[in-house]
Amino acid sequence: MRMLFPTTCILPACIFFVSLSLSAAMNLTLPHQHPDPEAVVQDVHRRLNASLSRRLLSSSSSSCGTGNPIDDCWRCDPNWASNRQRLADCGIGFGQSALGGRDGRIYVVTDSSDLDVVNPKPGTLRFGAIQDEPLWIIFSADMLIRLKHELILNSFKTIDGRGHNIQITGNGCLTVQYISNIIIHNVHIHHCKPSGNTNIRSSPTHVGWRGRSDGDGISIFGASHIWVDHCSLSYCADGLIDAIMGSTAITISNSYFSHHDEVMLLGHDDKYAPDTGMQVTIAFNHFGEALVQRMPRCRRGYIHVVNNDFTAWEMYAIGGSANPTINSQGNRYTAPVDPNAKEVTKRVDTEENEWTDWNWRTEGDVMVNGAFFVPSGVGLSAQYSKASSIEPKSAGLINQLTMNAGVFGDPRDNSAGISYPGFAGGGTSTGSSTDGAVGAGGGSDGGEGDYFGMIFGSDAPPAHSSATSILLFLLIILVLYTSTNRGALLSLQLLTL
C-alpha cells in the first residue's frame, strides 16, 4: 500500500534538507557563524573610513574624534554616563551584535567581596553576573575584586568599568561558557590563578560542581556574541583570553596585553571540527611589553587582525594550525632584537607542504626592525602583495587608533608603572608615552576634568594644510564609493598623512 505524506510534513522536511545543503555549501559549522566573513571585514573598513573622514572634517580644536570608530561612537557624547547602554551599539566586526545587558536594568556593584560562590551576596559582582535577566553592571567606586573561584557569567550581561579603576583578579577569573551576548569593558584583569573542584553557582537556579580551571583571564567556551573592549590584561596562569569549543561571533578590541607568555588561544583542538566556524575580529589593540607568543594562536576559523600595534614578542606574534584563515590588515609589527625571532608568523607543528594552501594574508601591514610575515594560499596573490611598508606618517595612524588601548587613563610601555597593590614579584606593569598614549592627561583628569585623559591636543598628529586636507577628503570619498568586497583599500594605505 502506498503511503501518503501530508504537505505539512513534506514542507518542513524540504526546508530542513535545503538548510543542510546551504550550510554545507557555505561551510557553516556553528549556528552563529556569519556566512560571508569577507563582508564583515569590509564593514570594519567602511566604519573606520567613515570615522576617519569625520575626524578630518571636524575642527582641529574639537575635544572629540580620534578616528577610532568604536570610541568615537560613544565618547563624543558628553553625557555618556547617563546613556551607558549606547556602548552596545558601537561594536564592530564579528562580535558587533553582542548586546550585553542593553535594555536591561542598571546593576550597581557596591561590595567588592567574593566570599560565597554558592550564595553570593547582593551588591557583589558575582550576584549580578549570574542573574537570568539582562543587566548592565557598573561600579559605585574603585574596586579590587579578588575572586574566590571562577566567576561564571550568565547571558546578556555587560561589565562596564567606565569611571572607576576596576581590577579583577584571584582564582579562576571570568568564565563565559555556553552563553551569549556578553560585553566586558574597561576593567583590569590580572594575576588569575587555577582553582575549582568545588560547587559554584552559575544562575539563580543552578549550582554545579566545577573541576579545576586553567587560570585564564577570560575563558570563552562554546559561547557567541562576545565583545571585550578597552580591557588591560596581564600576569595570568594560562591564557589572557582563550576562546574554544565552538565559540564564535567575537570581537576583541582596544585592549592592552602585557607581561604574559601564551597571550590568546583561539580554537580548542586541531581535530575539533566545529571550530571551523569560529570567527574573531582583533582590532585596535596594543600588544605590549614582556609578551612571548600567541597574539593569537589559531586553530581553524576565520581571524581578522586589523589595525593593532605589536610592539613586543619573544617567539612569534601570530601562529596557527589546522588551516585557519588569517587576514592581517593595517597592523604594525615591531620585531624584537633577537635575529631568530623576526618572523611574525608561525605554523605550529606543521610541515611547509601542509600549510602552503592555508589562507594567510598580509595587506597594508607595517614591518619594523626586520619583521616579516610569511603569507600563503590566497595571501600570495597580487591582491595582497603590497604589504612591505607604508610611509612613516601613515604609520602614525596606528598610534592614533590605538593610543587609548587598554583601560582608559593607564600608562603605556616605558612610562610610570601600573600599580597592583598586594602583588609582589612582577605585580607592576609598565607602559609607553612615546606612542602618544598618555600625554598630559595621564591617568588623572589632566587638569581639565576629563577622567579618561583624552588626548586630542599637543599629542595629536599635526594639523594638515587646507590643500592636503581637501586631497585626503577626496581620497576618503573615493574609498567609500569604489570599494568592493575583494578590492577595498585599507585606510592606512589611502590616508597618507
C-alpha positions as CSV (number, residue, x, y, z in Angstrom):
1,M,0.0,0.0,0.0
2,R,1.4,3.4,-1.0
3,M,1.9,5.8,1.9
4,L,0.9,9.4,1.5
5,F,2.7,12.2,3.5
6,P,0.7,15.4,4.1
7,T,2.2,18.5,2.8
8,T,2.6,19.8,6.4
9,C,5.2,17.1,6.9
10,I,6.9,17.4,3.5
11,L,7.4,21.2,3.7
12,P,9.4,21.2,6.9
13,A,11.4,18.2,5.6
14,C,12.3,20.2,2.4
15,I,13.2,23.2,4.4
16,F,15.4,21.1,6.7
17,F,17.3,19.4,3.8
18,V,17.6,22.7,1.9
19,S,19.1,24.4,5.0
20,L,21.5,21.5,5.4
21,S,22.6,21.9,1.8
22,L,23.1,25.6,2.2
23,S,25.1,25.1,5.3
24,A,27.3,22.6,3.6
25,A,27.8,24.9,0.6
26,M,28.7,27.8,2.9
27,N,30.8,25.7,5.2
28,L,28.8,26.7,8.2
29,T,29.6,24.6,11.3
30,L,28.2,26.9,14.0
31,P,24.7,28.4,14.4
32,H,26.0,32.0,14.9
33,Q,28.7,31.8,12.2
34,H,28.5,34.6,9.6
35,P,28.0,33.1,6.1
36,D,30.2,35.8,4.4
37,P,33.2,36.8,6.7
38,E,34.7,39.0,3.9
39,A,31.5,41.2,4.1
40,V,32.2,41.7,7.9
41,V,35.8,42.6,7.1
42,Q,34.6,45.2,4.5
43,D,32.2,46.6,7.1
44,V,35.0,47.2,9.5
45,H,36.9,49.1,6.8
46,R,33.8,51.1,6.0
47,R,33.3,52.2,9.6
48,L,36.9,53.0,10.0
49,N,37.0,55.1,6.9
50,A,33.8,56.9,7.9
51,S,35.2,57.7,11.3
52,L,38.5,59.0,9.9
53,S,36.6,61.1,7.4
54,R,34.5,62.7,10.2
55,R,37.7,63.5,12.1
56,L,39.2,65.2,9.1
57,L,36.1,67.3,8.7
58,S,35.8,68.3,12.3
59,S,37.6,71.3,13.9
60,S,41.2,70.7,15.0
61,S,40.2,72.1,18.3
62,S,37.4,69.6,18.8
63,S,37.7,67.5,22.0
64,C,36.2,64.5,20.2
65,G,37.0,62.3,17.3
66,T,40.1,60.1,17.1
67,G,39.1,58.2,14.0
68,N,38.6,55.1,16.1
69,P,35.0,54.1,15.2
70,I,34.3,52.4,18.5
71,D,35.4,55.2,20.7
72,D,34.0,58.0,18.6
73,C,30.6,56.2,18.7
74,W,30.1,56.9,22.4
75,R,32.8,59.2,23.8
76,C,31.7,62.1,21.7
77,D,28.6,62.3,23.8
78,P,29.4,64.5,26.8
79,N,26.6,62.8,28.7
80,W,27.7,59.2,28.0
81,A,27.5,58.4,31.7
82,S,23.7,58.9,31.5
83,N,23.5,56.8,28.4
84,R,25.9,54.0,29.1
85,Q,24.0,51.4,27.1
86,R,24.8,53.3,23.9
87,L,28.0,51.4,24.1
88,A,26.2,48.3,22.9
89,D,25.6,49.9,19.5
90,C,29.3,50.7,19.0
91,G,30.8,47.3,18.3
92,I,32.5,46.3,15.1
93,G,33.5,43.1,13.4
94,F,32.2,39.6,14.2
95,G,31.2,40.5,17.7
96,Q,29.3,43.6,16.8
97,S,25.9,42.1,17.6
98,A,26.8,41.4,21.2
99,L,24.0,43.2,23.2
100,G,25.4,42.7,26.7
101,G,22.8,44.0,29.1
102,R,21.3,46.6,26.8
103,D,17.7,47.3,27.6
104,G,18.1,45.7,31.0
105,R,18.3,47.3,34.4
106,I,21.4,49.0,35.7
107,Y,23.0,46.9,38.5
108,V,25.5,48.7,40.7
109,V,28.3,46.7,42.4
110,T,28.7,48.2,45.9
111,D,30.6,45.3,47.5
112,S,34.0,44.2,46.3
113,S,34.0,40.9,48.3
114,D,33.5,37.4,46.9
115,L,33.1,35.3,50.0
116,D,30.4,32.8,49.0
117,V,30.4,31.4,45.4
118,V,27.2,29.3,46.1
119,N,25.1,32.0,47.7
120,P,26.7,35.3,46.6
121,K,25.8,38.4,48.4
122,P,23.6,41.0,46.7
123,G,25.7,44.0,45.7
124,T,28.6,41.9,44.6
125,L,29.8,41.4,41.1
126,R,29.1,37.7,41.3
127,F,25.5,38.2,42.3
128,G,24.8,40.5,39.3
129,A,26.7,38.3,36.8
130,I,24.7,35.2,37.4
131,Q,21.2,36.7,37.1
132,D,18.9,35.4,34.4
133,E,17.7,38.9,33.3
134,P,19.8,41.3,31.1
135,L,21.8,43.6,33.4
136,W,24.2,46.5,32.7
137,I,26.7,46.1,35.6
138,I,28.5,49.2,36.8
139,F,30.5,50.1,39.9
140,S,30.0,52.6,42.8
141,A,33.7,53.2,43.4
142,D,37.2,52.0,42.6
143,M,37.5,48.3,43.4
144,L,39.9,45.4,43.7
145,I,37.8,42.3,43.4
146,R,39.6,39.1,44.4
147,L,37.6,36.2,43.2
148,K,37.4,33.1,45.4
149,H,36.7,30.9,42.4
150,E,35.9,31.4,38.7
151,L,33.1,33.8,38.1
152,I,30.6,32.1,35.7
153,L,28.6,34.8,33.8
154,N,25.1,34.4,32.6
155,S,23.8,35.6,29.2
156,F,23.1,39.2,28.4
157,K,25.5,40.9,30.8
158,T,27.7,44.0,30.5
159,I,30.5,44.5,32.9
160,D,31.2,48.3,32.5
161,G,34.1,49.7,34.5
162,R,34.0,53.2,33.0
163,G,34.5,56.0,35.5
164,H,36.3,53.8,38.1
165,N,39.5,51.8,38.5
166,I,38.2,48.2,38.5
167,Q,40.6,45.3,39.0
168,I,39.5,41.7,38.8
169,T,42.0,39.1,40.0
170,G,42.2,35.9,42.1
171,N,41.1,32.4,41.4
172,G,39.6,31.5,38.0
173,C,38.6,35.0,36.9
174,L,35.9,35.3,34.2
175,T,34.2,32.3,32.6
176,V,31.9,32.8,29.6
177,Q,30.5,29.3,28.9
178,Y,27.6,28.1,26.8
179,I,26.1,31.6,26.9
180,S,25.7,34.6,24.6
181,N,25.7,38.4,24.4
182,I,28.4,39.5,26.8
183,I,30.3,42.8,26.8
184,I,33.3,43.3,29.1
185,H,34.6,46.9,29.1
186,N,37.2,49.0,30.8
187,V,38.4,46.6,33.5
188,H,41.9,45.3,34.6
189,I,42.1,41.6,34.7
190,H,45.4,40.2,36.1
191,H,47.1,37.6,38.3
192,C,44.4,35.0,37.6
193,K,45.1,31.5,39.0
194,P,43.7,28.0,38.6
195,S,41.1,27.0,41.1
196,G,38.0,24.8,41.4
197,N,37.0,21.3,42.5
198,T,34.0,22.9,44.2
199,N,30.4,23.9,43.8
200,I,29.8,27.3,42.1
201,R,26.5,29.0,41.3
202,S,26.0,30.0,37.6
203,S,22.4,31.1,37.8
204,P,19.8,31.8,40.4
205,T,18.5,28.2,40.0
206,H,21.7,26.2,39.3
207,V,24.7,25.3,41.3
208,G,27.1,22.8,39.8
209,W,30.4,21.1,40.5
210,R,33.3,22.7,38.8
211,G,36.6,21.0,38.1
212,R,39.9,22.8,38.2
213,S,40.0,25.9,35.9
214,D,43.1,26.8,33.9
215,G,43.7,30.3,35.3
216,D,42.6,32.2,32.2
217,G,41.9,35.9,32.4
218,I,38.7,35.5,30.3
219,S,37.7,31.9,29.3
220,I,35.2,31.8,26.4
221,F,33.8,28.2,26.0
222,G,31.1,27.3,23.5
223,A,29.8,30.9,23.6
224,S,28.8,33.5,21.0
225,H,28.3,37.2,20.5
226,I,31.1,38.3,22.8
227,W,32.8,41.7,22.9
228,V,35.9,42.5,25.0
229,D,36.8,46.2,24.7
230,H,39.2,48.5,26.5
231,C,40.5,46.0,29.0
232,S,44.0,45.6,30.3
233,L,45.2,42.0,30.8
234,S,48.4,40.6,32.3
235,Y,50.1,38.1,34.6
236,C,47.6,35.2,34.3
237,A,48.5,31.5,34.8
238,D,47.2,30.4,31.4
239,G,45.8,32.5,28.6
240,L,44.8,36.1,28.9
241,I,41.9,35.4,26.6
242,D,41.0,31.9,25.4
243,A,38.1,31.1,23.0
244,I,37.4,27.4,22.4
245,M,34.8,24.7,21.8
246,G,32.7,26.3,19.1
247,S,32.8,29.9,20.3
248,T,32.2,32.5,17.5
249,A,31.0,36.0,16.8
250,I,33.7,37.5,18.9
251,T,35.4,40.9,18.9
252,I,38.5,41.8,21.0
253,S,39.2,45.5,20.6
254,N,41.0,48.5,22.1
255,S,42.7,46.3,24.8
256,Y,46.2,46.2,26.2
257,F,48.1,43.0,26.7
258,S,51.4,42.8,28.6
259,H,53.6,40.5,30.8
260,H,52.5,37.1,29.6
261,D,53.6,34.1,27.7
262,E,50.7,32.5,25.9
263,V,48.5,35.5,25.3
264,M,45.5,34.3,23.3
265,L,44.3,30.9,22.1
266,L,41.5,30.7,19.5
267,G,40.4,27.1,18.9
268,H,40.2,24.0,21.1
269,D,42.0,21.3,19.2
270,D,43.2,20.7,15.7
271,K,40.7,17.9,15.3
272,Y,37.7,19.8,16.7
273,A,35.8,20.5,13.5
274,P,33.1,22.9,14.9
275,D,35.9,25.5,15.5
276,T,36.0,25.9,11.7
277,G,33.1,28.2,12.2
278,M,34.9,30.4,14.8
279,Q,35.1,34.0,13.6
280,V,37.0,36.6,15.6
281,T,37.9,40.2,15.0
282,I,41.0,41.6,16.8
283,A,41.1,45.3,16.3
284,F,42.9,48.4,17.7
285,N,44.7,46.5,20.4
286,H,48.2,47.1,21.8
287,F,50.3,44.0,22.3
288,G,52.9,45.5,24.7
289,E,55.9,44.6,26.8
290,A,57.0,41.2,28.0
291,L,54.9,39.1,25.7
292,V,56.2,35.8,24.3
293,Q,53.7,34.2,21.8
294,R,50.0,33.6,20.8
295,M,48.8,37.0,19.7
296,P,46.8,35.0,18.8
297,R,47.4,31.3,18.2
298,C,44.6,30.0,16.0
299,R,43.1,26.6,15.1
300,R,40.7,26.6,12.2
301,G,38.2,29.5,11.9
302,Y,38.5,33.0,10.3
303,I,40.6,35.5,12.3
304,H,40.6,39.2,11.2
305,V,43.6,41.0,12.7
306,V,43.3,44.7,11.9
307,N,45.0,48.0,12.9
308,N,46.8,46.6,16.0
309,D,50.1,47.6,17.4
310,F,52.5,44.7,18.1
311,T,55.5,46.2,20.0
312,A,57.0,43.1,21.5
313,W,57.2,39.3,21.2
314,E,59.9,36.8,22.0
315,M,58.9,33.8,19.8
316,Y,56.2,34.9,17.3
317,A,53.1,37.1,17.1
318,I,50.6,35.1,15.1
319,G,50.5,31.4,15.0
320,G,48.2,28.6,13.9
321,S,47.5,25.1,12.9
322,A,44.7,23.1,11.3
323,N,44.3,25.6,8.4
324,P,42.8,28.8,10.0
325,T,42.3,31.8,7.8
326,I,44.4,34.7,9.0
327,N,43.5,38.1,7.5
328,S,46.1,40.6,8.7
329,Q,45.5,44.2,7.6
330,G,47.0,47.5,8.6
331,N,48.9,46.3,11.7
332,R,52.3,47.4,12.8
333,Y,54.7,44.6,13.7
334,T,57.9,45.6,15.5
335,A,60.3,42.7,15.7
336,P,62.5,42.0,18.7
337,V,66.3,42.4,18.6
338,D,66.7,38.6,18.5
339,P,67.6,37.8,14.9
340,N,65.9,34.4,15.2
341,A,62.5,35.9,16.1
342,K,61.9,38.4,13.3
343,E,59.1,36.3,11.7
344,V,55.6,37.5,12.7
345,T,54.0,34.1,11.8
346,K,54.4,30.5,12.9
347,R,52.7,27.4,11.5
348,V,52.7,25.3,14.7
349,D,53.8,21.7,14.4
350,T,53.1,21.7,10.6
351,E,55.4,21.0,7.7
352,E,55.5,23.5,4.8
353,N,54.0,21.2,2.3
354,E,50.9,21.0,4.5
355,W,50.4,24.8,5.1
356,T,51.2,26.1,1.5
357,D,47.4,26.3,0.8
358,W,46.4,27.9,4.1
359,N,44.9,31.3,3.5
360,W,47.2,33.7,5.5
361,R,47.1,37.2,4.1
362,T,49.0,40.3,4.9
363,E,47.8,43.7,3.5
364,G,49.0,47.1,4.4
365,D,50.9,45.8,7.4
366,V,53.9,47.9,8.6
367,M,57.0,45.8,9.3
368,V,59.5,47.4,11.7
369,N,63.0,46.3,12.8
370,G,63.2,43.4,10.3
371,A,59.8,41.9,11.0
372,F,58.4,39.8,8.2
373,F,55.1,38.0,7.6
374,V,55.1,34.7,5.6
375,P,51.8,34.6,3.6
376,S,50.3,31.5,2.0
377,G,47.4,30.4,-0.1
378,V,45.4,33.4,-1.4
379,G,47.7,35.5,0.6
380,L,50.3,35.1,-2.1
381,S,48.1,36.6,-4.8
382,A,48.7,40.1,-6.3
383,Q,45.8,41.4,-4.3
384,Y,47.9,41.1,-1.1
385,S,51.3,41.9,-2.5
386,K,51.6,45.5,-1.2
387,A,52.4,44.6,2.4
388,S,56.1,45.6,2.7
389,S,55.8,49.0,4.3
390,I,53.9,52.3,4.5
391,E,55.3,55.8,4.7
392,P,56.1,56.7,8.3
393,K,53.4,59.4,8.6
394,S,50.8,56.8,7.6
395,A,52.1,54.5,10.3
396,G,51.2,57.3,12.7
397,L,47.6,56.4,12.2
398,I,48.3,53.2,14.2
399,N,49.4,55.4,17.1
400,Q,46.2,57.4,16.8
401,L,43.9,54.4,16.6
402,T,45.5,52.5,19.5
403,M,46.5,55.4,21.7
404,N,43.8,54.7,24.3
405,A,44.1,50.9,24.1
406,G,43.5,49.3,27.5
407,V,41.7,50.8,30.5
408,F,41.3,54.5,30.0
409,G,44.0,56.5,31.7
410,D,46.5,53.7,32.0
411,P,50.2,54.4,31.3
412,R,51.9,52.6,28.4
413,D,55.3,51.0,27.8
414,N,58.3,52.6,29.3
415,S,56.4,55.1,31.4
416,A,55.1,55.1,35.0
417,G,54.1,51.7,36.2
418,I,50.6,50.4,36.8
419,S,50.5,49.5,40.5
420,Y,48.7,46.3,41.6
421,P,48.6,46.5,45.4
422,G,49.4,43.3,47.1
423,F,51.0,41.6,44.2
424,A,54.8,41.3,44.8
425,G,57.1,39.8,42.3
426,G,56.0,41.2,38.9
427,G,53.0,42.9,40.1
428,T,53.7,46.1,38.2
429,S,53.3,46.5,34.5
430,T,54.8,49.5,32.8
431,G,53.5,51.3,30.0
432,S,54.8,54.0,26.6
433,S,54.3,57.6,26.4
434,T,56.4,57.5,23.2
435,D,53.3,56.2,21.5
436,G,51.3,59.2,22.5
437,A,49.1,57.1,24.8
438,V,49.3,59.2,27.9
439,G,50.4,62.7,27.2
440,A,49.3,65.5,29.5
441,G,46.2,63.6,30.6
442,G,47.9,60.5,32.0
443,G,45.8,58.6,34.4
444,S,44.1,61.6,36.0
445,D,41.9,64.3,34.8
446,G,44.7,66.1,33.1
447,G,43.8,69.3,34.9
448,E,40.7,69.7,32.7
449,G,38.2,67.5,34.5
450,D,38.5,64.7,31.9
451,Y,38.7,61.4,33.8
452,F,39.9,59.5,30.8
453,G,42.8,61.8,30.0
454,M,41.6,62.1,26.3
455,I,44.3,63.4,24.0
456,F,43.4,65.5,21.1
457,G,45.8,68.5,21.7
458,S,49.5,68.6,21.6
459,D,49.9,64.9,21.4
460,A,47.6,64.5,18.4
461,P,49.1,64.4,14.9
462,P,49.9,67.8,13.5
463,A,47.2,69.7,11.6
464,H,47.3,69.4,7.8
465,S,47.3,72.3,5.3
466,S,44.0,73.0,3.7
467,A,45.1,71.7,0.4
468,T,46.3,68.4,1.9
469,S,43.0,68.1,3.9
470,I,41.0,68.5,0.7
471,L,43.1,65.9,-1.1
472,L,42.6,63.5,1.8
473,F,38.9,64.1,1.9
474,L,38.6,63.3,-1.8
475,L,40.6,60.1,-1.3
476,I,38.3,59.0,1.5
477,I,35.2,59.7,-0.6
478,L,36.8,57.7,-3.4
479,V,37.3,54.7,-1.0
480,L,33.8,54.9,0.4
481,Y,32.2,54.8,-3.1
482,T,34.5,52.5,-5.0
483,S,35.5,49.8,-2.5
484,T,34.4,46.2,-3.3
485,N,34.3,43.0,-1.3
486,R,37.7,42.0,-2.6
487,G,39.3,45.2,-3.7
488,A,38.7,47.8,-1.0
489,L,42.0,49.5,0.0
490,L,42.9,49.9,3.6
491,S,42.5,53.3,5.3
492,L,46.2,53.1,6.3
493,Q,47.2,52.8,2.7
494,L,45.0,55.6,1.4
495,L,45.3,58.2,4.2
496,T,49.0,59.1,3.7
497,L,49.2,61.8,6.3
